[in-house]
Amino acid sequence: CCVLVATSAAVLCQEPPPFLLRTGRAGQFSVGMTVEELYGIVDRNDVSLVDLFGEGIFTPAVRVRVPGSDVSWSIVGQLDTLQCQGFRKWYLPRLEVRDSRFRTRDGMGVGSTFAELRERAWITADGHAGARSNDPDTPAFGLVRFVFEGREGECEGCARPPDEARVVAVRLSEPIPRMRDRRCAELRP
């Protein structure tokens, strides 16, 4: 993925920074990517299949180790099957980023505090994040969720965390029907 930058002399293609958090993306990792695409980015030895046991039922996911990370698993991607006309693939409809190197353009990510996010208008009262902007590098409201320390399993709309609470994960998603339509068109044989 390249970002076009117009200068007075030419149009350049610049790769986004490798750890940029933006709508549907964490660096090279994207919401909706297939397992095959994941293996094109990271070595199979850096990927582990796990059961998140979400809501008491089998919830398959992959844990991804990104070299140089200060945490065991940089990204956890929930798995689901993408069924299109004539084919079926495993894909990642949701990503949870736990590596503090992944940041938005203005530096928000794992390790940021609730107060910092609120000051930069990155967070609403219910903990949803994003900015109202047409900039593709700015995560959109509702598609990004910051998870704060001590509140990993809490419900939507729970009392807001204290100002000093730190982000322990950033959850990225996309509405499933829109993602399915987009990916089926892209992956059609």
SEGU-358680 format. One record per atom (N, C-alpha, C, O): y, x, z. Coordinates in steps of 0.05 Angstrom, whole numbers, padded with zeros to 5 digits, always signed. Layout:
% SEGU-358680
YXZ...
//
This chain:
% SEGU-358680
-00023+00017+00000+00000+00000+00000+00025+00018+00000+00027+00036+00017+00042+00013-00018+00066+00030-00020+00091+00012-00018+00090-00011-00027+00112+00023-00007+00137+00009-00004+00156+00021-00025+00160+00045-00025+00168+00003-00042+00187+00013-00062+00214+00017-00049+00224-00001-00035+00226+00040-00053+00252+00046-00043+00270+00053-00066+00265+00072-00081+00292+00037-00069+00311+00042-00091+00333+00062-00082+00345+00058-00061+00337+00082-00097+00359+00100-00092+00378+00098-00116+00371+00085-00136+00400+00111-00115+00419+00110-00138+00407+00124-00163+00415+00117-00185+00388+00142-00159+00377+00156-00182+00351+00145-00192+00345+00147-00215+00334+00134-00173+00307+00125-00182+00295+00106-00162+00307+00101-00140+00272+00096-00169+00257+00079-00151+00233+00096-00142+00218+00105-00159+00230+00100-00116+00209+00116-00105+00187+00099-00092+00193+00078-00082+00163+00109-00091+00142+00096-00077+00136+00112-00052+00127+00135-00054+00141+00100-00029+00136+00114-00003+00114+00100+00012+00114+00075+00014+00095+00115+00022+00074+00104+00039+00087+00097+00066+00103+00113+00076+00080+00074+00078+00090+00068+00105+00078+00088+00124+00057+00100+00119+00092+00093+00147+00081+00111+00167+00053+00103+00175+00046+00079+00175+00035+00122+00181+00007+00116+00185+00001+00098+00210-00021+00087+00211+00019+00096+00228+00014+00079+00252+00034+00056+00254+00040+00048+00277+00044+00047+00232+00064+00025+00232+00050-00002+00237+00031-00009+00224+00061-00017+00257+00052-00044+00262+00071-00062+00247+00095-00061+00250+00059-00080+00230+00075-00100+00216+00058-00124+00211+00034-00124+00218+00069-00145+00200+00054-00170+00197+00027-00165+00184+00026-00155+00161+00006-00171+00198-00021-00169+00188-00032-00141+00184-00054-00137+00174-00017-00120+00193-00026-00093+00189-00021-00075+00213-00001-00079+00228-00039-00057+00217-00036-00035+00237-00043-00010+00222-00066-00002+00220-00022+00003+00211-00027+00026+00194-00043+00019+00170-00036+00001+00155-00066+00032+00166-00084+00027+00143-00101+00002+00147-00113-00008+00128-00103-00008+00172-00121-00030+00179-00106-00056+00174-00082-00059+00181-00120-00076+00162-00106-00101+00157-00123-00125+00165-00148-00124+00163-00110-00146+00174-00123-00171+00180-00135-00181+00153-00121-00182+00133-00160-00188+00154-00173-00198+00130-00189-00177+00115-00202-00184+00095-00187-00152+00123-00202-00131+00109-00232-00136+00113-00241-00146+00134-00248-00127+00093-00277-00130+00095-00288-00105+00110-00274-00085+00113-00313-00107+00119-00325-00084+00133-00328-00061+00113-00325-00038+00121-00333-00067+00088-00335-00046+00068-00308-00031+00065-00307-00007+00063-00286-00046+00066-00259-00033+00065-00254-00017+00090-00242+00005+00088-00264-00026+00113-00261-00011+00138-00275+00015+00135-00264+00036+00143-00300+00015+00125-00315+00040+00121-00302+00059+00101-00309+00082+00101-00285+00049+00084-00270+00066+00066-00247+00081+00080-00237+00100+00069-00240+00072+00104-00218+00084+00119-00228+00103+00141-00218+00125+00145-00249+00094+00156-00260+00109+00178-00289+00115+00174-00303+00100+00160-00299+00136+00186-00327+00144+00185-00343+00123+00200-00335+00113+00221-00367+00118+00190-00385+00099+00204-00391+00106+00233-00395+00089+00249-00390+00132+00239-00395+00141+00266-00372+00134+00285-00375+00135+00309-00349+00126+00274-00327+00118+00290-00324+00088+00293-00304+00077+00302-00345+00073+00285-00346+00044+00286-00370+00035+00302-00392+00046+00298-00367+00016+00320-00388+00006+00336-00388-00024+00335-00367-00037+00339-00412-00037+00331-00415-00065+00331-00419-00075+00360-00435-00064+00374-00403-00095+00368-00405-00105+00396-00404-00136+00396-00397-00148+00375-00411-00148+00418-00408-00176+00423-00386-00180+00443-00389-00172+00466-00364-00193+00436-00342-00198+00455-00348-00222+00473-00334-00225+00494-00368-00238+00467-00377-00260+00483-00353-00278+00489-00349-00287+00512-00337-00285+00468-00313-00302+00472-00320-00330+00478-00337-00342+00464-00308-00341+00498-00313-00369+00506-00342-00375+00511-00351-00397+00508-00357-00354+00520-00384-00357+00528-00404-00358+00505-00427-00365+00509-00395-00352+00480-00414-00352+00458-00413-00325+00443-00394-00309+00447-00433-00320+00427-00434-00296+00411-00409-00293+00394-00403-00311+00378-00395-00271+00397-00371-00266+00381-00373-00237+00371-00364-00218+00385-00384-00233+00347-00387-00206+00337-00360-00193+00331-00341-00206+00322-00359-00167+00336-00334-00151+00331-00342-00122+00325-00364-00114+00331-00323-00107+00315-00326-00079+00312-00304-00065+00328-00281-00074+00330-00312-00043+00341-00293-00026+00355-00290-00001+00337-00309+00010+00328-00264+00006+00334-00258+00028+00316-00245+00051+00331-00225+00046+00345-00255+00074+00329-00243+00098+00342-00227+00112+00320-00237+00119+00299-00201+00116+00326-00184+00131+00307-00180+00159+00319-00170+00161+00342-00187+00180+00305-00184+00207+00316-00157+00213+00327-00136+00205+00316-00157+00226+00351-00131+00233+00364-00121+00212+00383-00100+00216+00396-00135+00190+00386-00126+00169+00404-00130+00176+00433-00148+00192+00440-00114+00165+00451-00116+00169+00479-00134+00147+00492-00136+00147+00517-00145+00129+00476-00163+00108+00487-00190+00110+00472-00191+00121+00450-00211+00100+00484-00237+00101+00472-00238+00087+00445-00249+00097+00425-00226+00063+00443-00227+00047+00419-00198+00040+00412-00185+00026+00427-00190+00049+00389-00162+00044+00379-00158+00015+00371-00137+00003+00377-00178+00004+00358-00175-00023+00347-00202-00038+00351-00223-00027+00348-00200-00064+00358-00223-00081+00360-00218-00103+00340-00198-00117+00341-00236-00106+00321-00233-00127+00300-00255-00147+00302-00279-00141+00301-00247-00172+00307-00267-00193+00308-00279-00197+00280-00265-00195+00260-00305-00202+00279-00319-00206+00253-00324-00235+00248-00329-00251+00266-00324-00242+00222-00331-00269+00213-00341-00266+00185-00338-00245+00172-00353-00287+00174-00362-00285+00146-00342-00299+00128-00332-00321+00134-00336-00286+00106-00319-00297+00086-00337-00307+00063-00350-00292+00050-00337-00333+00059-00354-00345+00039-00336-00355+00016-00320-00373+00020-00339-00343-00007-00324-00350-00030-00344-00360-00051-00368-00361-00046-00334-00366-00075-00351-00376-00096-00371-00354-00105-00364-00335-00119-00396-00357-00096-00417-00340-00105-00421-00315-00089-00439-00299-00095-00406-00310-00069-00411-00286-00052-00402-00290-00023-00386-00308-00017-00412-00273-00006-00406-00274+00022-00402-00246+00032-00418-00228+00026-00381-00242+00049-00375-00215+00060-00367-00218+00089-00357-00239+00097-00373-00197+00104-00363-00196+00132-00334-00185+00131-00328-00166+00116-00317-00198+00145-00289-00190+00145-00277-00192+00174-00290-00203+00192-00252-00182+00177-00239-00181+00203-00215-00200+00203-00194-00192+00194-00218-00225+00214-00196-00244+00214-00175-00238+00236-00152-00248+00234-00182-00222+00255-00164-00215+00277-00168-00186+00285-00190-00176+00285-00145-00173+00291-00146-00145+00300-00132-00143+00327-00112-00156+00331-00144-00128+00345-00131-00122+00371-00126-00092+00372-00145-00077+00373-00101-00084+00373-00094-00056+00372-00090-00047+00401-00075-00059+00416-00104-00025+00409-00102-00015+00436-00091+00014+00437-00089+00025+00459-00085+00025+00415-00076+00053+00412-00045+00053+00412-00033+00040+00396-00034+00069+00431-00005+00069+00434+00010+00083+00411+00034+00081+00410-00004+00095+00393+00009+00107+00369+00018+00086+00349+00037+00092+00334+00006+00063+00349+00014+00042+00331+00039+00028+00342+00039+00018+00364+00061+00029+00326+00087+00019+00335+00101+00003+00312+00096+00008+00289+00118-00015+00320+00136-00028+00300+00157-00008+00292+00160+00013+00304+00173-00015+00272+00194+00003+00263+00213+00010+00285+00224+00032+00286+00218-00008+00304+00236-00002+00326+00222+00007+00352+00233+00007+00373+00197+00016+00349+00183+00029+00371+00168+00012+00391+00159+00022+00411+00164-00014+00385+00149-00031+00403+00119-00030+00398+00111-00028+00375+00103-00030+00420+00074-00030+00417+00061-00026+00444+00074-00032+00465+00037-00016+00445+00023-00012+00470+00039+00007+00487+00047+00029+00478+00044+00000+00512+00060+00016+00530+00088+00005+00534+00102+00012+00553+00098-00011+00515+00124-00023+00518+00124-00043+00541+00103-00053+00548+00147-00048+00553+00148-00067+00575+00157-00095+00565+00169-00097+00544+00152-00115+00582+00161-00142+00575+00192-00142+00572+00202-00155+00554+00206-00128+00590+00235-00126+00588+00244-00114+00562+00263-00124+00550+00232-00093+00553+00239-00080+00528+00236-00099+00504+00252-00101+00486+00213-00113+00504+00208-00133+00483+00229-00155+00483+00239-00163+00462+00235-00165+00507+00254-00187+00509+00282-00178+00501+00296-00193+00487+00290-00153+00508+00316-00143+00501+00319-00141+00471+00341-00144+00460+00298-00135+00457+00299-00132+00428+00292-00158+00413+00288-00157+00389+00291-00180+00428+00284-00206+00417+00257-00206+00403+00253-00220+00383+00239-00191+00414+00212-00190+00403+00193-00210+00415+00170-00213+00406+00202-00223+00436+00183-00240+00450+00195-00267+00458+00219-00268+00465+00180-00288+00457+00188-00314+00466+00178-00319+00494+00163-00303+00505+00186-00341+00505+00177-00348+00533+00147-00349+00535+00137-00342+00557+00133-00356+00514+00103-00359+00517+00089-00333+00509+00064-00333+00507+00104-00311+00503+00091-00286+00497+00086-00280+00468+00076-00259+00461+00093-00300+00450+00090-00294+00422+00112-00275+00414+00134-00274+00426+00106-00260+00393+00125-00239+00386+00131-00240+00356+00117-00253+00341+00152-00226+00349+00160-00224+00321+00189-00229+00319+00202-00238+00338+00200-00224+00296+00228-00229+00291+00230-00247+00266+00214-00245+00248+00251-00263+00266+00256-00280+00242+00269-00263+00221+00294-00258+00222+00253-00253+00202+00264-00235+00183+00247-00236+00158+00223-00242+00159+00258-00230+00135+00243-00228+00110+00233-00200+00105+00220-00194+00085+00238-00181+00124+00230-00154+00122+00199-00152+00126+00190-00160+00147+00184-00143+00106+00155-00142+00109+00145-00123+00131+00122-00125+00140+00163-00106+00140+00155-00088+00162+00161-00099+00190+00157-00086+00210+00170-00124+00191+00176-00138+00216+00155-00159+00221+00154-00178+00206+00138-00156+00241+00118-00177+00247+00130-00204+00251+00151-00206+00264+00117-00224+00241+00128-00252+00242+00119-00266+00268+00097-00260+00278+00136-00285+00277+00129-00301+00301+00102-00314+00297+00096-00324+00275+00086-00314+00318+00060-00328+00318+00037-00312+00306+00014-00319+00311+00043-00291+00291+00022-00275+00278+00017-00250+00294-00002-00235+00287+00033-00245+00314+00030-00221+00331+00032-00231+00360+00049-00248+00366+00015-00221+00377+00016-00228+00405+00012-00203+00421-00007-00188+00418+00030-00199+00440+00028-00176+00458+00013-00185+00483+00018-00206+00494-00006-00169+00491-00023-00174+00515-00013-00155+00537-00013-00131+00533-00006-00166+00560+00004-00150+00582-00017-00143+00602-00036-00158+00606-00013-00120+00616-00032-00111+00636-00036-00133+00657-00018-00146+00666-00062-00136+00664-00069-00156+00684-00070-00185+00674-00076-00203+00689-00064-00189+00648-00063-00216+00637-00080-00218+00612-00075-00236+00595-00100-00201+00609-00116-00200+00584-00130-00226+00578-00133-00233+00555-00140-00240+00598-00155-00264+00594-00140-00290+00599-00152-00311+00599-00114-00288+00604-00099-00312+00611-00093-00330+00587-00095-00322+00564-00086-00354+00594-00082-00374+00574-00054-00372+00560-00037-00358+00570-00052-00386+00538-00026-00388+00525-00008-00404+00543-00017-00423+00556+00017-00398+00544+00036-00413+00560+00036-00408+00590+00049-00422+00605+00020-00389+00599+00020-00382+00628+00047-00370+00635+00063-00363+00618+00052-00368+00661+00077-00358+00671+00082-00330+00658+00064-00314+00654+00107-00325+00652+00114-00300+00639+00109-00276+00658+00111-00279+00682+00102-00253+00647+00097-00230+00663+00122-00219+00675+00144-00225+00665+00121-00202+00695+00145-00189+00706+00156-00170+00685+00142-00160+00667+00182-00164+00687+00195-00146+00668+00182-00119+00664+00182-00108+00642+00170-00109+00686+00158-00082+00684+00129-00082+00673+00117-00061+00670+00118-00106+00668+00091-00107+00657+00090-00093+00630+00107-00097+00613+00069-00077+00626+00066-00062+00602+00046-00075+00583+00027-00088+00591+00051-00071+00557+00033-00081+00536+00008-00064+00536+00009-00040+00536-00016-00077+00537-00041-00062+00536-00055-00066+00509-00073-00051+00502-00047-00086+00494-00058-00091+00467-00039-00108+00451-00023-00123+00462-00041-00105+00425-00025-00122+00406-00046-00136+00388-00062-00122+00375-00045-00162+00388-00064-00178+00372-00050-00187+00346-00028-00199+00347-00063-00182+00324-00053-00189+00298-00072-00210+00286-00096-00208+00288-00060-00230+00273-00077-00251+00260-00062-00262+00236-00039-00255+00230-00075-00280+00222-00064-00294+00200-00078-00321+00199-00102-00322+00205-00065-00343+00192-00079-00368+00190-00104-00366+00172-00102-00356+00150-00127-00374+00182-00153-00371+00169-00153-00382+00140-00161-00368+00122-00144-00407+00136-00145-00418+00108-00129-00401+00088-00137-00396+00066-00105-00392+00096-00088-00376+00079-00101-00349+00073-00102-00339+00050-00113-00337+00094-00126-00311+00091-00151-00314+00073-00155-00298+00055-00166-00335+00077-00190-00339+00061-00183-00342+00032-00196-00330+00014-00163-00358+00026-00155-00362-00002-00145-00336-00014-00152-00330-00037-00129-00321+00000-00119-00296-00010-00141-00276-00015-00142-00264-00036-00159-00272+00005-00180-00253+00002-00201-00261-00019-00211-00243-00033-00208-00286-00021-00227-00295-00042-00216-00289-00069-00231-00281-00087-00190-00293-00074-00178-00287-00099-00178-00257-00105-00183-00248-00127-00173-00241-00084-00173-00211-00088-00201-00200-00092-00204-00180-00106-00221-00211-00079-00248-00200-00080-00266-00212-00101-00289-00204-00104-00256-00232-00115-00273-00246-00135-00286-00226-00154-00272-00209-00166-00313-00227-00157-00326-00208-00175-00318-00212-00204-00328-00197-00222
//
